[in-house]
Structure formats: structure tokens, C-alpha cells
Amino acid sequence: VGFLIIDDTLSKKNTSTKKIEGLDFHNSHADGNKPKWSHCLVTSHYKIKDYSIPLNFKQYHRKESSKNLSKKFLDKNELAMELINEFTPATKVNYLLVDSWYTSAKILLHGLINGCHTIGRIKSNRVIYPAGIKTNVKKFSSYVRTNETSLVTAGNNKYYVYRYEGKLNDIENAVVLISWTKKDLSDNPSFIISTDISLDNKTIISYYEKRWDIEVSYRYHKTVLGFDEFQIQSLESIHRYWSMIFLTYTFLELFRIKYGKLYKLKNIGDVILHFRNNYLVKIVAFAHECADNGISLE
């Protein structure tokens, strides 16, 4: 089973930065939905077995900015659909994993056309029809009783889950899981949709949790690989820079898979530390050799 993961992220810059092409104010989820001076990218990521690698990105431009750049305006969902079109699966069975921004009916349908069922969060105002009655998932969840839920353990987490299967306002048939982390259902529920109705609750949640891999990749891109740390001005050069970051991450991941057991590398952070330590060892060895031979390091 393979997993195509799609999400978006910001590459933030100081507002004093004016000459770099493509910058605009985009709402940042990480900053309470406040607008941040940044580039906005919709990206794809693929997870299969032990492999987890970034695939591609599309830069999102607001409608006004698209006009200024003489580019056709595409919203984030349309960019996501382009990424789905470009996806070449490595296995027959693949799932599209997304957050609530990308679970529109057109994305779900586009995934199915391209051979992918979708699993993703949906917003609390999504309409369902339990027993033929029109309501939204948030309102319906308030009527769910504890004895109507089942305990699901996925990874290290436990959830109390109610399963709805049927019509949504814009989809003929799908599964919606309403899940709580507290047994008395006193916390705010989350809502996960699966277009594959054959999956059981545990599998749906376990598959959805693999979406976290793209968030992990964003963190490494920005904190270690310098995703935001460019000073070049042209968009073409910036896109090449980001492509190099994606390739670097892929190399590190392939190295982890091949040499993980030998060097005890559990994640990308371990691989980066491994290379840094070996680089420092070589510098020290070089300095020692120079000293032994009376060669000045200057």
C-alpha cells in the first residue's frame, strides 16, 4: 500500500524583503491564521513501506498576484489536482491523505479517477444524512452516546469512535469517523472521511496518521536544510533551490533506508547528525595531518 500525501506550507520572509519575486501575504495556520509575508507552496509526498520522500511542489499565487505575474490563477485544490495528475504510483493500491482543506468533492473524485481512495479530515460543517435527516457532523456528534462508540487503538493513541456510512451533501457514499480521545466524549471530536468504505475504523485512522510524514518533512526542510534561507530573487532560481532541497531530503532518506541498521539511523535527523559528525572528524583528521607535516592551516 502506498500513500500520496498533499498539503501546503509557507516559506516566510521578513517584510523588509521586497525584491524577491513571488512574495505575498498568505494566512499562516501556525500563527493563528495571521497573514505572513511568504511564498505559499502546495506539495506532494509519498510514503510506501519504510520509504517517505517529497515528490513535487506547486507555488500558489493569489488571484491578484497571478495577474501581476501574468500567470493563470489556480486555487490550492486545482494545484493539488495537478500534483495528483503527475503522481506515478509504485504499487497498485494507493491512498490520498489530506487535511480538511483538500477534502472537497472535486478532490475526492479526482483521486478516484486517478486510482486513489482518499482519507482526510473534514470540517465540522460538512453535511451528512443519518437516517435520511440532513445535519452537519458537528451537530450530529452532540447526539452520539458513549455506548454507540467503539474503542480504537492506533499506534500509541486510543480513540472512541462512531462510524457513519452513507451520503454526504456532495458525495453519494463514504465513511465518516467521529472520534474523541476521552471516554466520556467531553473533548472536541475530529472528523475523518474515507471514500473506501471497505476499511475498518482502525485501518482508516492508522492510514490517516501517516499524513504526519509530510509535516515532519516540512520541519526538517526548514530547521535543518535551509528551505527558507535563500537570498536569490528570481522565481526560477528559487524553484531550483527548493528542488535541490527536495533532492537532498530524498538522498538522506535513501541513505537512512540503506545504512540505517549499520549506523543506527532511525530518522532523517539521525542521518544529518551522522554526516555532520563524519564531516567534523575529517576536518580534525585533516588539521592533525597538517600539524604533523608542519603545514600551516592559514
Beta strands, then each sheet from edge to edge (+ up, - down):
strand 1: 2-12
strand 2: 24-28
strand 3: 34-48
strand 4: 51-60
strand 5: 94-98
strand 6: 116-121
strand 7: 127-128
strand 8: 135-136
strand 9: 150-154
strand 10: 157-166
strand 11: 174-180
strand 12: 190-194
sheet 1: 2+ 3- 1+ 5+ 6+ 12- 11+ 10- 9+
sheet 2: 2+ 3- 4+
sheet 3: 7+ 8-
end
